[in-house]
C-alpha cells in the first residue's frame, strides 16, 4: 500500500474516532523505510485506553502496519520535544 493511500485511511479513521489533531512521527513521517505508523494524537476528553487500543487495532487492520499511538500527556518532556521536531500534521 502506498503512502498517500495510508494517509487517506488514517485521516478517515481518525475522524471516525473524533480525533481533531494528529501528527505522524518516526520513519513514516521522515519518509524513510517504515514498518509501523507512529502517531501522536490529542483525543477528546472522553477517550479511554480501550478506545485508544481500538483505534490502533483499526489502523493496523486497514493498513497492514502496526500502529503506535501516544498522547502528549503520556510523554516525557524530552520525548515530546523530539517528536515535535519531526512531527507532520495530518
C-alpha positions in Angstrom: 0.0 0.0 0.0 1.4 3.4 -0.9 1.9 6.3 1.4 -0.9 8.6 0.1 -3.4 5.8 0.5 -2.2 5.1 4.1 -2.6 8.9 4.9 -6.1 8.8 3.4 -7.0 5.8 5.6 -5.5 7.5 8.7 -7.5 10.7 8.2 -10.7 8.9 7.7 -10.2 6.6 10.7 -9.1 9.4 13.0 -12.1 11.4 12.0 -14.4 8.4 12.8 -12.9 8.5 16.3 -13.4 12.3 16.7 -9.6 13.0 16.7 -9.2 16.6 15.6 -5.4 16.8 15.9 -3.0 14.1 14.9 0.6 14.1 13.8 2.8 11.4 12.3 6.4 11.0 13.5 9.1 8.4 13.2 10.3 6.7 10.0 6.9 7.1 8.2 7.0 10.9 8.8 10.6 11.1 7.8 9.9 9.3 4.5 12.4 6.5 5.3 11.7 2.8 5.2 9.0 2.1 7.7 7.4 -1.0 9.3 5.0 0.8 11.6 3.0 4.0 11.9 3.8 6.3 14.8 1.1 8.8 15.7 0.7 11.4 18.4 -3.0 12.4 18.9 -5.0 14.8 21.0 -8.0 12.7 21.9 -11.4 14.0 23.1 -11.8 14.1 26.9 -14.0 11.0 27.0 -11.4 8.9 25.1 -10.4 5.8 27.1 -7.5 3.5 26.9 -9.8 0.9 25.5 -10.8 3.3 22.7 -7.1 4.1 22.1 -6.5 0.4 21.7 -9.4 0.0 19.4 -8.1 2.9 17.2 -4.7 1.3 17.0 -6.2 -2.1 16.0 -8.4 -0.5 13.4 -5.4 1.3 11.8 -3.5 -1.9 11.8 -6.3 -3.8 10.2 -6.9 -1.2 7.5 -3.2 -0.5 6.6 -1.4 -3.7 7.5 1.1 -1.8 9.6 1.4 -1.8 13.4 0.2 1.5 14.9 1.9 3.0 17.8 -0.2 5.8 19.2 0.7 8.2 22.0 -0.8 11.3 23.6 1.0 14.4 24.8 0.0 13.6 28.4 1.8 10.3 28.3 5.2 11.6 27.1 8.3 12.7 29.0 9.3 16.3 28.1 12.4 15.0 26.3 10.5 12.6 24.1 7.7 15.1 23.4 10.4 17.6 22.3 12.0 15.1 20.0 8.6 14.1 18.5 7.6 17.7 17.9 10.8 18.3 15.9 9.9 15.7 13.3 6.1 15.6 13.5 4.0 16.0 10.4 0.4 17.1 10.7 -2.4 15.0 9.2 
